[in-house]
Amino acid sequence: MQSNQSSGANVSPLVPAYDSILELAPYQTGKPVEELTREYGVSDVVKLASNENPIGCSPQVTLAITEQLGQLARYPDGNGYYLKQALADFNSVDVEQITLGNGSNDLLDILARGFVSCDDAIVYSEYAFVVYSMLAKIQGATGVEVPAQRFGHDLKAMSKAVTDNPNTKIVFIANPNNPTGTQLGHKELREFVASVPSSVLVVLDEAYIEYSPESNNRALLNEFDNVVIVRTFSKAYGLAGLRVGYALSSIPVAALLNRIRQPFNVSRVALAAAAAALNDQDFIEKVRLTNNEQMRWLEKQFDALGLGFIKSHANFIMVEIEVEMEAITAASIHQALLEQGVIVRPLAAYGLPNWLRITVGLAEDNLRLIDTLHSILTED
C-alpha cells in the first residue's frame, strides 16, 4: 500500500499517512460503571466486560504505591532497573531480554512500528484480539486474517498463510486467546515456530498466562530468536488502571524495541506496583483458584439455562445466545443486562454477533449475572 505523502506535492498535511488508517474505528472499551449509572440511573453496577480482576490487587501493591506518593514530582527510572531485574529472575532470562511497556498494547504497537512497513504483512487468526488487525492498518501493511478452527488458532493454516505471503514480518498469536478463551499446546506451537522463516517474528500474546500457567511458552526463547512473548500486569495482577506490561525476547530484538519505546513509558507508581505484585505469587495463586472455582460454577449455570459456551482457559467465558425466540439476540440480552446494571461484552465487532464475552467475577457478581439472565430469558 502506498503512502499518501508519495502521491503528490499538493496532498493536504491533514491526510493520514496511509489510506488504511481511515478504515479504523476507535477501539471500543467496555462501558464504564460511571457511564452506565448516568445513562440508566443504576447505582449497583456489576462490571463483567473488561476481564479485570474482581479481587483487585495484592496488599503489597497498595503499600508500594503509598511509598511512591511523595516522589510524584520525580521522573521514573527510565530503564526500569528494579522491575526488569525482578522479571529477569522470575522468568529466568537476562535483563537485556526484557522490554517494558505502558501495558501490553504498547508493546504490540512498538513491535509493529519496529518491524512492519507498508510493504509488509501481519498474520493473525480470525476471532483473535482486534488490536492485531488495527496495527496492520496503522502501519499501512497487509493484514492477513486466517480462518479460525473451532474458535481457536489454526496453526497449519497460519503457517501456509506465511508461505503464501513472503512479505510477512509478524505473526500474532494470543494464548490463551481473547475473546474465545481457547488454548494451544506446547508441541503444536513449537512446530509452528519451526515451520516459519527465522525472519518472521512470532509474537505470543500471553496476557492471560497466570490463569493458565500450563500454556507458558517461555522455553521457546531458548530455541528460537524470532519468538517474542508479551505479558501484562493488567489481568491477574489487578493493575489495569496503572498500565504496565513487558516483553521477553532475544537480546537483539529487545535492543531494537528499547530504541523505539518512548522514554519513561512506565510511570514511577506503575514500576513500583508491578515489582510488588510480581513478588506476591501467593496472591496470584488465590486469584487463579478463585477464578477456576467460579468458572466451573458459571459453566453449570449456563448449561442449566440452555446456553452454549466455549471452554475457557482465561478469566472470561464466551457464551452463545441462540434461543428459539427470535426477539432474543445477543444484542438484546446485552442491552437488557445493561438496563439492570450488569455490563458484559458483545462480540459483533469480532464477527461473533450471537456471542457475549463475560468476565468471571466474584461469587456475588456471578450470582447477580445468572439471576438477571434467568429473569430476562424467562420473561413472558
C-alpha positions in Angstrom: 0.0 0.0 0.0 1.4 3.4 -1.0 1.8 6.3 1.4 -0.5 9.2 0.7 2.5 11.5 1.1 4.2 10.0 -2.0 1.2 10.7 -4.3 1.9 14.4 -5.0 3.1 17.7 -3.6 -0.4 19.1 -3.2 -1.6 16.5 -0.6 -3.1 18.1 2.4 -0.9 17.8 5.5 -4.1 16.6 7.3 -4.3 13.5 5.2 -3.2 10.4 7.2 0.0 8.6 6.2 -2.0 5.6 4.9 -5.5 5.2 3.5 -6.0 2.2 5.7 -6.0 4.4 8.8 -9.3 5.8 7.6 -10.7 2.3 7.8 -10.1 2.2 11.5 -12.8 2.7 14.1 -11.8 3.9 17.6 -11.2 0.9 19.9 -14.4 0.2 21.9 -13.6 -0.3 25.5 -16.1 -1.8 28.0 -18.8 0.6 29.1 -17.5 2.4 32.3 -19.6 2.0 35.5 -19.9 5.7 35.7 -21.5 5.9 32.3 -24.0 3.2 33.0 -25.0 5.0 36.2 -25.6 8.3 34.3 -27.4 6.6 31.4 -29.8 4.3 33.3 -29.7 5.6 36.9 -28.4 2.2 38.1 -26.3 2.5 41.3 -25.5 -1.1 42.0 -23.5 -2.0 38.9 -21.6 -5.2 38.2 -18.9 -4.9 35.5 -18.1 -8.2 33.8 -16.9 -6.7 30.4 -13.2 -6.0 30.5 -11.6 -9.1 32.1 -10.4 -7.2 35.1 -9.5 -9.0 38.3 -12.6 -8.7 40.6 -10.4 -9.4 43.7 -8.3 -6.3 43.0 -4.5 -6.3 43.6 -2.1 -7.6 46.3 -1.9 -5.7 49.6 1.8 -5.4 48.8 0.9 -3.3 45.8 -1.0 -0.8 47.9 1.9 -0.4 50.2 4.4 0.1 47.3 2.1 2.7 45.8 1.8 4.6 49.1 5.6 4.7 49.3 5.8 6.5 46.0 3.3 9.2 46.7 6.0 11.6 48.0 8.0 11.2 44.8 5.4 12.1 42.1 7.3 15.2 41.0 10.2 13.0 40.0 10.5 11.1 36.7 10.6 7.3 37.0 13.7 5.3 36.3 13.6 5.3 32.5 15.3 1.9 32.4 13.0 0.3 35.0 16.0 -1.3 36.6 14.4 -3.0 39.7 11.3 -4.2 37.8 13.5 -5.6 35.0 15.7 -7.4 37.5 12.7 -8.9 39.2 11.2 -10.0 35.9 14.5 -11.5 34.8 14.7 -13.6 38.0 11.1 -14.6 37.7 11.3 -15.7 34.1 14.9 -17.0 34.1 16.1 -14.6 31.4 18.8 -11.9 31.1 17.8 -8.4 31.9 18.8 -7.5 28.3 15.9 -9.7 27.1 13.2 -7.5 28.6 11.3 -4.5 27.3 8.8 -2.6 29.4 5.6 -1.1 28.1 2.7 1.0 29.0 0.5 -2.1 29.1 1.0 -4.9 26.7 -0.8 -3.0 23.9 2.1 -0.5 24.0 4.5 -3.4 23.3 2.4 -4.8 20.4 2.5 -1.3 18.9 6.2 -1.0 19.4 6.7 -4.4 17.7 4.6 -3.3 14.7 6.4 0.0 14.4 9.8 -1.6 14.7 9.4 -4.5 12.2 6.5 -3.8 9.8 6.4 -1.3 6.9 3.7 -0.6 4.4 5.1 -3.2 2.1 4.9 -6.0 4.7 2.2 -8.3 6.1 0.9 -9.2 9.5 -0.7 -12.6 10.0 -3.3 -13.3 12.8 -6.3 -15.5 13.4 -10.0 -14.9 13.0 -11.6 -14.2 16.4 -8.3 -13.0 17.9 -7.6 -9.8 19.7 -8.8 -6.9 17.5 -5.7 -4.8 18.0 -3.7 -7.1 15.7 -5.7 -6.1 12.6 -5.7 -2.4 13.8 -1.9 -2.5 13.9 -1.8 -3.7 10.3 -3.9 -0.7 9.2 -2.0 1.8 11.3 1.3 0.7 9.5 -0.4 0.6 6.1 0.5 -3.0 5.9 -1.4 -6.0 4.7 -3.5 -7.8 7.4 -3.9 -11.5 6.7 -6.7 -13.0 8.8 -6.6 -16.8 8.9 -10.0 -18.5 9.4 -10.3 -20.0 12.9 -10.6 -23.6 13.8 -13.1 -24.4 16.4 -12.9 -20.8 17.5 -9.1 -21.0 18.0 -6.0 -20.6 16.0 -5.5 -23.0 13.0 -1.7 -23.1 13.1 -1.3 -25.2 10.0 -3.4 -22.7 8.0 -1.4 -19.8 9.6 1.9 -21.4 8.5 0.5 -21.7 5.0 -0.5 -18.0 5.1 3.1 -17.1 6.0 4.3 -19.1 3.0 1.7 -17.6 0.7 2.7 -14.1 1.9 6.5 -14.0 1.8 6.4 -10.3 2.9 5.1 -11.4 6.4 7.0 -9.8 9.2 4.9 -10.6 12.3 2.5 -13.4 13.3 0.4 -12.6 16.3 -0.8 -15.5 18.4 -2.9 -15.0 21.6 -2.6 -17.9 24.0 -5.0 -18.2 25.8 -6.9 -16.4 23.1 -9.1 -13.3 23.6 -12.1 -13.3 23.2 -12.6 -17.1 22.8 -10.6 -18.4 25.7 -9.0 -21.2 23.6 -5.5 -22.6 24.2 -2.7 -24.0 22.2 -0.4 -26.8 23.3 3.4 -26.6 23.5 4.1 -29.2 20.8 1.9 -27.6 18.2 3.2 -24.1 18.9 6.8 -25.3 18.7 6.1 -27.0 15.4 4.6 -23.8 14.1 7.5 -21.6 15.1 9.9 -24.1 13.5 7.8 -24.0 10.3 8.1 -20.3 9.6 11.2 -18.4 8.4 13.5 -17.1 11.1 12.9 -13.6 9.6 9.3 -13.7 10.8 8.6 -12.6 14.3 6.2 -14.9 16.2 4.6 -12.8 18.9 2.9 -14.8 21.7 0.4 -12.6 23.5 0.2 -14.2 26.9 -2.0 -11.6 28.6 -3.9 -14.4 30.5 -1.0 -16.7 31.3 -1.5 -16.5 35.1 -4.9 -18.1 34.7 -3.4 -20.9 32.6 0.2 -21.4 33.7 0.4 -24.7 31.7 0.4 -22.5 28.5 3.6 -20.8 29.4 5.9 -21.0 26.4 8.9 -19.3 27.9 11.1 -22.3 26.8 10.7 -21.3 23.2 13.0 -18.4 23.8 15.9 -20.8 24.4 15.5 -22.3 20.9 14.2 -19.5 18.6 15.5 -16.0 18.3 12.3 -14.9 16.4 9.9 -15.6 19.3 8.6 -12.7 21.4 6.4 -13.2 24.5 4.2 -10.3 25.6 2.6 -10.2 29.0 0.7 -7.7 31.2 0.0 -6.8 34.8 -3.5 -5.7 33.9 -5.3 -9.0 34.3 -4.5 -11.4 37.1 -2.2 -8.9 38.9 -5.0 -6.4 39.1 -3.1 -3.4 37.8 -5.3 -2.5 34.8 -5.5 1.1 35.9 -1.7 1.6 36.0 -0.8 0.2 32.5 2.3 -1.9 32.7 3.4 -4.8 30.6 6.6 -6.5 29.4 8.1 -8.4 26.5 10.6 -11.3 26.7 12.7 -11.8 23.5 16.1 -12.4 22.2 18.7 -9.7 23.2 18.9 -8.3 19.6 15.1 -7.9 19.4 14.9 -6.3 22.8 17.7 -3.9 21.9 15.7 -2.7 18.9 12.4 -2.5 20.9 14.2 -0.4 23.6 15.4 2.0 20.9 11.8 2.6 19.8 9.9 2.7 23.1 9.1 6.2 24.5 11.3 7.5 27.4 9.5 7.0 30.7 6.7 4.9 29.1 6.1 3.3 32.5 5.3 5.5 35.4 7.1 5.6 38.8 4.0 4.3 40.5 3.5 1.5 38.0 7.1 0.3 38.2 6.9 0.0 42.0 3.4 -1.6 41.9 4.4 -4.2 39.3 7.5 -5.2 41.2 5.5 -5.6 44.4 2.8 -7.6 42.5 5.3 -9.9 41.0 6.7 -10.6 44.4 3.3 -11.9 45.8 2.8 -15.1 43.9 0.6 -16.4 46.8 -1.9 -13.7 45.8 -1.8 -14.9 42.2 -2.5 -18.5 43.3 -5.5 -17.2 45.2 -6.7 -15.4 42.1 -6.3 -18.5 40.0 -8.1 -20.8 42.4 -11.0 -18.3 42.8 -11.3 -17.9 39.1 -11.3 -21.6 38.4 -13.9 -22.3 41.1 -16.2 -19.5 39.8 -15.7 -20.6 36.1 -16.9 -24.1 36.9 -19.9 -22.7 38.7 -20.8 -20.4 35.8 -20.5 -23.3 33.3 -23.1 -25.3 35.3 -25.4 -22.3 35.3 -25.1 -21.7 31.6 -25.8 -25.4 31.0 -29.0 -25.1 33.2 -30.1 -22.0 31.2 -29.6 -23.9 27.9 -26.8 -21.5 26.7 -23.8 -22.8 24.8 -20.3 -21.6 25.7 -16.6 -22.3 24.8 -14.4 -23.9 27.4 -12.1 -21.1 28.5 -8.5 -21.1 29.8 -8.7 -17.4 30.9 -10.8 -15.3 33.3 -13.7 -14.9 30.9 -16.1 -17.2 29.1 -17.7 -16.7 25.7 -21.4 -17.5 25.8 -23.7 -18.2 22.8 -27.2 -16.5 22.7 -29.1 -18.8 20.5 -32.7 -19.4 21.6 -35.9 -20.2 19.8 -37.5 -16.8 20.4 -36.5 -14.5 17.5 -36.7 -11.4 19.7 -33.9 -12.7 21.9 -30.5 -12.0 20.5 -27.1 -11.4 21.9 -27.6 -7.6 21.3 -31.0 -7.6 23.1 -29.6 -9.6 26.0 -26.6 -7.3 26.3 -29.0 -4.3 26.3 -31.3 -5.8 28.9 -28.4 -6.7 31.1 -27.1 -3.1 30.9 -30.5 -1.7 31.9 -30.4 -3.9 35.0 -26.8 -2.8 35.9 -24.8 -5.8 34.5 -22.1 -5.0 32.0 -20.8 -7.7 29.6 -19.1 -7.5 26.3 -20.9 -8.0 22.9 -18.8 -9.6 20.2 -20.3 -8.4 17.0 -17.1 -6.4 16.3 -15.3 -9.7 16.3 -17.7 -11.3 13.7 -19.5 -13.1 16.5 -22.9 -11.4 16.7 -24.5 -14.3 18.6 -22.0 -14.3 21.4 -21.2 -12.4 24.6 -17.9 -12.4 26.4 -18.4 -12.5 30.2 -15.7 -11.9 32.7 -15.6 -14.3 35.7 -16.5 -12.2 38.7 -16.7 -12.8 42.4 -19.4 -15.2 43.6 -21.9 -12.4 44.3 -21.3 -10.9 40.9 -21.8 -14.1 39.1 -25.0 -14.9 41.1 -26.3 -11.4 40.1 -25.5 -12.2 36.4 -27.2 -15.5 36.4 -30.3 -14.3 38.2 -30.6 -11.4 35.8 -30.1 -13.6 32.8 -32.7 -16.0 34.1 -35.2 -13.3 34.5 -34.6 -11.9 31.0 -34.8 -15.3 29.3 -38.0 -16.3 31.1 -39.9 -13.0 30.6 -43.3 -13.5 29.0 
